[in-house]
Amino acid sequence: MIHTASLDEEARSAWCRENGVYLAELDRWRAQASESLADPSPASGSSKAERQSRQEIRKLQRDLARKDKALAETAALLVLSKKLEAIFHESGDE
């Protein structure tokens, strides 16, 4: 959009043909960008929501890491107990 802003109608049409974009899409994108820049009020609310989302994501990542460590520890203990059982089971048969 930035590249096409300085172009005249003919050059913009040529650019659209080269890049596989319809002129109507380009106009719609320009309108959406203008609306987004003109109305800053939703951005302040979304930043609070984004901040809460990031906090929730960090909390979930910490929880997942904790559970992953616990699972790894449990798996290691299980492997060690199986090895210990195999060692003492063999020595008991001899």
C-alpha positions in Angstrom: 0.0 0.0 0.0 2.8 2.4 0.8 4.4 1.8 -2.5 1.2 2.4 -4.4 0.3 5.6 -2.5 2.5 7.8 -4.7 1.4 6.2 -8.0 -1.2 7.6 -10.4 -4.2 5.5 -11.4 -2.5 3.9 -14.4 0.7 3.0 -12.6 -1.3 1.6 -9.7 -3.3 -0.6 -12.1 -0.1 -1.8 -13.6 1.4 -2.6 -10.2 -1.8 -4.5 -9.3 -1.5 -6.6 -12.4 2.1 -7.4 -11.8 1.5 -8.4 -8.2 -1.8 -10.2 -8.6 -3.8 -7.8 -6.6 -7.2 -6.4 -7.6 -7.6 -2.6 -7.5 -10.7 -3.0 -5.4 -8.7 -4.9 -2.8 -6.1 -2.2 -2.7 -8.7 0.4 -2.2 -10.3 -1.7 0.6 -7.0 -2.1 2.3 -6.4 1.7 2.1 -9.8 2.3 3.7 -9.2 -0.2 6.5 -5.8 1.4 7.2 -7.4 4.8 7.4 -10.1 3.6 9.7 -7.5 2.0 12.0 -5.4 5.1 12.2 -8.4 7.4 12.7 -10.0 5.5 15.6 -7.4 4.9 18.4 -10.0 4.1 21.1 -10.2 0.3 20.5 -6.4 0.1 20.6 -6.3 1.1 24.3 -8.8 -1.6 25.2 -7.1 -4.2 23.1 -3.7 -3.4 24.7 -5.2 -4.2 28.1 -6.7 -7.4 26.7 -3.4 -8.2 25.0 -1.5 -7.6 28.3 -3.8 -10.0 30.1 -3.5 -12.6 27.3 0.3 -12.4 27.5 0.2 -12.8 31.3 -2.1 -15.8 30.9 0.2 -17.3 28.3 3.3 -16.8 30.6 1.4 -18.4 33.5 0.4 -21.4 31.3 3.9 -21.7 30.0 5.4 -21.8 33.5 2.8 -24.4 34.5 3.6 -26.5 31.4 7.3 -26.3 32.2 6.7 -27.4 35.8 4.5 -30.3 34.7 7.1 -31.2 32.0 9.8 -31.4 34.6 7.6 -33.5 36.9 6.8 -35.9 34.1 10.5 -36.2 33.2 11.4 -36.9 36.9 8.6 -39.5 37.1 9.8 -41.2 33.9 13.4 -41.3 35.2 12.2 -42.8 38.5 10.2 -45.4 36.7 13.2 -46.3 34.5 15.5 -46.5 37.6 13.0 -48.7 39.5 12.7 -51.1 36.5 16.5 -51.3 36.3 16.7 -51.9 40.0 14.1 -54.6 39.9 15.8 -56.2 37.0 19.2 -56.2 38.8 17.8 -57.7 42.0 15.6 -60.1 40.2 18.6 -61.6 38.4 20.7 -61.8 41.5 17.9 -63.6 43.4 17.6 -66.3 40.7 21.3 -67.2 40.8 
